[in-house]
């Protein structure tokens, strides 16, 4: 599959509302998954590996959502080193 054109990638990075919408959806889905795991724990049942996996997955979704919103890669400045041939 061919890679998307570079102008589409920069469009997403510069579109604040796109990042907030998609990042917010990821954070809300993390809250939903966490709440489903929490309901099982509140019933007094034993904590199973499935519940732990749900909480871990929820934390991963939340972290992904925050990364999409904050966009740390787009804010990082690339350092360029120039090597001068003249001494």
N, C-alpha and C positions, 0 to 999 in steps of 0.2 A: 504494500500500500504506500502511495506517495505521501510525503510529509505535507502538512498544510502550509500554505504560503506564509511567509514571515509577516506580512501585513495583517493577517488574521490573528496571529499570536500577539502582536503588539496592540491590536484593537481590544482584545480581552483584558490585557494588562492595564490599559489606560481607561477602561470602562469601569468606573467605580460602582455603579449600580449593578453591573453584571457580577462583580466580585462579591458584593454584599448579598445579593440574591442567592447565588450558588453557595457561598460560604455559610449564610444563614440557614439554608436548607440542610446542609450537612450537620450543623450544630443542632438544629431541631430534630433531625433524625437520630442523632446521638442521644438526645434527651429521651426520645421515644424508646430506644433500645434499652437505655439505662433504667427507665421507669418500668419496663417489662421485667427486667431482672430484679428490680427492687420489690415488685409486688410478690414475687416468689419468696424473697427473703423475709418480708413482713408477715407472711402466713406462718412463719415459724418452721418451715421445712429446712432440711439440711442443705447447706450450700454445696452444690454439685459443680463438677467441672464445666458443665454447660452454662451455669450462672456466671462463673468466673470468666468464661469465654465471652459471654454477652457484655459484661462490664468492660473487659479489655477492648472488645470491638467498639463499644460506645466511646471509650476514651480515644481510640484511634480516629473515629469519625469526627469527634470534637476537635482534636488537634488538626486534622486535615482542614476542617472548616475555618479554623483560626488562621492557618497558613494561607488559605485562599484569600481571606479578607485582608490580612496584613500585607501579603505579597513581599516577603523579605528578599526574594531573589531579584525582583525588579528594582528594589531600592539599593541594592548593593552596587557599589561603584567598582568597575573593573580597573585594575591597576595595569598600566602599560609601562614597560621599561624600554627606554631607548638606549641603544648601544651606539655610541659615537665611534666612528672609524678614525676620526681625527684625534691625534694625541697632542 
